[in-house]
Amino acid sequence: MDLTGKKILVFGVLTETSMGYKIAESASEQGADIILANAPGTASNIMKRISSRLPNKPVDCLSADITKPDDLAALALSIGAHWDSLDGVVHAVAFAPQDALGGNFLKTPFDSVAKAMEVSAFSLKGLVASLLPLLEKAPRASVVSLTFNAQVAWPVYDWMGPTKAALESINRYLAKELGPRGIRVNAVDSGPITTMAGKSIPGFDKLATLWPERAPLGWDTSDAKPVADVVAFLLSDSSRAITGQVIHVDGGFTAVGA
Ligand SMILES: NC(=O)c1ccc[n+]([C@@H]2O[C@H](COP(=O)([O-])OP(=O)(O)OC[C@H]3O[C@@H](n4cnc5c(N)ncnc54)[C@H](O)[C@@H]3O)[C@@H](O)[C@H]2O)c1
């Protein structure tokens, strides 16, 4: 897996536990140049502080609300000021209001569902569309997002489940649209990892205990590196014939019934 000289945006780095942070670390170790991005305000301030802990200093740390077209246009301009093309985009962003999570499925109002869908699913299209002129200039660009197996219904995950189903579908549609332009689009289904987003789902820690018990290979909820390494593979030219897929990185949990 070689990412030497690849120019990659990782969107969604909040703390060192973030999947985005581990992905930036892994890609950087493989030789990629990285730009980080996150929502404006506190999230970006924390991101800037922890960015110095990455093995190589990021080229820049940028802010954008992923739901705002003007922010995404400004993000594309800022990236374009550093690079004339973009080899990779990692979408590591999700959000759902509290009343859309934790066992509230039947009571969640549409406003909250719409917000969760906008930030966690539709934003993949928004981000990719705004960066398309830069992605098209790369010889073999790759887009990777993160999902949590949406083929089944989970306890407490509630409306994040349908947003992940939408994300996985958008992943396939983008792959169909962008394949002829030389751009691959894939998603990685990660087993549960203890992050800020994970902690914000009431009861998610209890659900997560099933993976170390049942996954054939076992599972460490504090170690996102196995997921990050697969994302790095999908960003590399080694995955040049893979698109529109959801790759399970979960210790084999989805392969067994009990
Ligand atoms: N942690 C898990 O167990 C797990 C499992 C499977 C998939 N995932 C997915 O991994 C991705 C990253 O999540 P994480 O677990 O690393 O948590 P995290 O909290 O570290 O990352 C989520 C990020 O989304 C950003 N964000 C939220 N709303 C935004 C907005 N409007 N504009 C811009 N950024 C916004 C947050 O600032 C944060 O950086 C998400 O898609 C999540 O669903 C996580």
The ligand as an SDF file (V2000), in Angstrom:
LIG
                    3D

 44 48  0  0  0  0  0  0  0  0999 V2000
  -17.3710    5.0600   16.0910 N   0  0  0  0  0  0  0  0  0  0  0  0
  -17.9610    4.0120   15.5400 C   0  0  0  0  0  0  0  0  0  0  0  0
  -18.2280    2.9930   16.1990 O   0  0  0  0  0  0  0  0  0  0  0  0
  -18.2880    4.0240   14.0900 C   0  0  0  0  0  0  0  0  0  0  0  0
  -18.6470    2.8220   13.4580 C   0  0  0  0  0  0  0  0  0  0  0  0
  -18.9670    2.8550   12.1030 C   0  0  0  0  0  0  0  0  0  0  0  0
  -18.9300    4.0480   11.4110 C   0  0  0  0  0  0  0  0  0  0  0  0
  -18.5720    5.2010   12.0610 N   0  0  0  0  0  0  0  0  0  0  0  0
  -18.5750    6.4380   11.2980 C   0  0  0  0  0  0  0  0  0  0  0  0
  -17.2920    7.0290   11.3010 O   0  0  0  0  0  0  0  0  0  0  0  0
  -17.4650    8.4110   10.9700 C   0  0  0  0  0  0  0  0  0  0  0  0
  -16.6340    9.2550   11.9270 C   0  0  0  0  0  0  0  0  0  0  0  0
  -17.2070    9.1940   13.2260 O   0  0  0  0  0  0  0  0  0  0  0  0
  -16.3550    8.9420   14.5410 P   0  0  0  0  0  0  0  0  0  0  0  0
  -16.9130    7.7270   15.1860 O   0  0  0  0  0  0  0  0  0  0  0  0
  -14.9170    9.0390   14.2380 O   0  0  0  0  0  0  0  0  0  0  0  0
  -16.7960   10.1410   15.4970 O   0  0  0  0  0  0  0  0  0  0  0  0
  -16.2530   11.6430   15.6540 P   0  0  0  0  0  0  0  0  0  0  0  0
  -17.2140   12.2840   16.5810 O   0  0  0  0  0  0  0  0  0  0  0  0
  -14.8270   11.6230   16.0390 O   0  0  0  0  0  0  0  0  0  0  0  0
  -16.3850   12.2300   14.1750 O   0  0  0  0  0  0  0  0  0  0  0  0
  -17.6010   12.7670   13.6570 C   0  0  0  0  0  0  0  0  0  0  0  0
  -17.2230   14.0590   12.9930 C   0  0  0  0  0  0  0  0  0  0  0  0
  -18.3290   14.6580   12.3090 O   0  0  0  0  0  0  0  0  0  0  0  0
  -18.1460   16.0730   12.4090 C   0  0  0  0  0  0  0  0  0  0  0  0
  -19.3700   16.7990   12.0730 N   0  0  0  0  0  0  0  0  0  0  0  0
  -20.6000   16.6370   12.6330 C   0  0  0  0  0  0  0  0  0  0  0  0
  -21.4710   17.5180   12.0760 N   0  0  0  0  0  0  0  0  0  0  0  0
  -20.7630   18.2240   11.1270 C   0  0  0  0  0  0  0  0  0  0  0  0
  -21.0980   19.2700   10.2250 C   0  0  0  0  0  0  0  0  0  0  0  0
  -22.3390   19.7810   10.1260 N   0  0  0  0  0  0  0  0  0  0  0  0
  -20.1240   19.7560    9.4130 N   0  0  0  0  0  0  0  0  0  0  0  0
  -18.8800   19.2540    9.4630 C   0  0  0  0  0  0  0  0  0  0  0  0
  -18.4930   18.2690   10.3130 N   0  0  0  0  0  0  0  0  0  0  0  0
  -19.4370   17.7660   11.1290 C   0  0  0  0  0  0  0  0  0  0  0  0
  -17.7460   16.2290   13.8700 C   0  0  0  0  0  0  0  0  0  0  0  0
  -17.1940   17.5060   14.1400 O   0  0  0  0  0  0  0  0  0  0  0  0
  -16.7270   15.1000   14.0060 C   0  0  0  0  0  0  0  0  0  0  0  0
  -15.4410   15.5160   13.6250 O   0  0  0  0  0  0  0  0  0  0  0  0
  -18.9670    8.6880   11.0230 C   0  0  0  0  0  0  0  0  0  0  0  0
  -19.5040    8.6120    9.7290 O   0  0  0  0  0  0  0  0  0  0  0  0
  -19.4640    7.5250   11.8580 C   0  0  0  0  0  0  0  0  0  0  0  0
  -20.8380    7.2340   11.6600 O   0  0  0  0  0  0  0  0  0  0  0  0
  -18.2370    5.2050   13.3660 C   0  0  0  0  0  0  0  0  0  0  0  0
  1  2  1  0
  2  3  2  0
  2  4  1  0
  4  5  1  0
  4 44  2  0
  5  6  2  0
  6  7  1  0
  7  8  2  0
  8  9  1  0
  8 44  1  0
  9 10  1  0
  9 42  1  0
 10 11  1  0
 11 12  1  0
 11 40  1  0
 12 13  1  0
 13 14  1  0
 14 15  2  0
 14 16  1  0
 14 17  1  0
 17 18  1  0
 18 19  2  0
 18 20  1  0
 18 21  1  0
 21 22  1  0
 22 23  1  0
 23 24  1  0
 23 38  1  0
 24 25  1  0
 25 26  1  0
 25 36  1  0
 26 27  1  0
 26 35  1  0
 27 28  2  0
 28 29  1  0
 29 30  1  0
 29 35  2  0
 30 31  1  0
 30 32  2  0
 32 33  1  0
 33 34  2  0
 34 35  1  0
 36 37  1  0
 36 38  1  0
 38 39  1  0
 40 41  1  0
 40 42  1  0
 42 43  1  0
M  CHG  2   8   1  16  -1
M  END
$$$$
